[in-house]
Amino acid sequence: MPPIGTDWTDVIQFDWSQKGLHDYMIDALKFWVNLGADGFRVDHPHNTPKEFWERARTELDKIKPVLMLAEYEGDTGFLEKGFDMDYAWEMHHLMNRIAQGRDSASAMMKYFSKEWSVYSQLMSTA
């Protein structure tokens, strides 16, 4: 069953209320780290409980440090304990508009000012 509200046919919606699923998925992540994976790019991590990612990160870091990249931009709470980086979708779209002549390069300064205010607060709590 695709996630509700999507037409994605290459993924399914898990029932994350099943605690056994948490253990199973963490074991799968650990399997890949033990084979040499240095990290993971995770699509839509906000559709998974934040507590899962925090626990997964703790378990993976016991094996070795890993890079966790969230394909998501929004709730920076995912960056507090679970992920190292997130996608800059807003910047991606802004750069496309600039390249197409629909926005000016000076719009980047506004974007970076906003990002600095959000992420500097996050970094000061790390």
N, C-alpha and C positions, 0 to 999 in steps of 0.2 A: 504494500500500500504506500503510494507516494505521500510525502508530507502534506498535510492539509493546506489547501490554498495554492498548491503548485501543480505543474504538469510534468514534474520530474519523473522519469521512468527508470532512472539508473540508481535510485536510492530508495530506502524504505524508512518509515517512521517507527522508531523503537519506542517501547513503553518503558521509559526511564524510571518509573516507580518500582520496577522489578530490581531489587538490590542485587540479585544474582547477575543481572546484565552488567552492572558496574564492574564486578569482579572479572567477568568474562572479557569485557572490552579492555580493561587494564592489562589482563594477561596477554591479550593480543598485541597491545602496544609494546609491552615488555619483550615479547617474542621478537619483534622487529628491531628493537634497540639491542637486544643480545646478538642479533645477526649483524649489527654494525650501523643501523640507522642512527643518524645524528639529530633527528628531529622530525616534526610533522607539520604539515600544512593542513588545517582543519577548516572545511567548509561549514559555514553557519554554526559556529559553536554555541551561539545563543539559543539554539533549539535543544540543547543538552544542558542539564543542571550544572550551574557553575561549580557546585561542590564536587561533581564528578571530575572536572578538569583540575581542580585544586588537588584532589586526592591522586589523580593520575600523575600529575607533575611531581608530587612528592615521591611516589613509587618509582617513577622513571629516573629521577635524579639520584636515587639510591644506587642505580646501576652506573650511570654516568650523566654528566650535564647534557641536556638536549635543548634544541631550539624549538620553541612552539610558536607557530605563526597562525593567527586567527584570520580567516577570510571573513572579516566582519569589521565594521566601523560603527561605533555607537557607544555601547556601555563599556567604559574603560575598566569596570570591575573585573572583567576577564583578564586584564593585564596585571592585576594586583598579585595573584598567586599562580594562575594557570598558564598564562601566555606571556611571551617576551615581546611580541610585535603583533600589530594588526595591519590590515590593508588600508590604504589611503584612497578609498573609492572616490571621495569628494575631490581630492587632488587629481585623480585620473580624469574625471569628467571635466574639471576645470581646465586641465591641460589640453584636452580635446577641443574645448570651446575656444581656447586661445589659438590653437593651431588652425582652426576653421575661421578665425577672424570674428567670432561671435562674442569674444571677451578680450580684455587687454591684459598684458603681462603684469600690470600693476595689481590686478586682482589676486595675484599670488601672495603679495605682501599681506593683504587682509586675511587670506587663508592661513599663512604661517603665523600671524599674530594670534589667531584663534587657536590654532593647534598648540602653540607655545603655552597659552594660558591653561589649556586642558592638561597637557602632558607634563608641564613643569610642576603642577600640583601633585600629579601621580608620582613623579620622580622624587619629590620631597618627602613622600610618605614611605618610600622604599627603604 
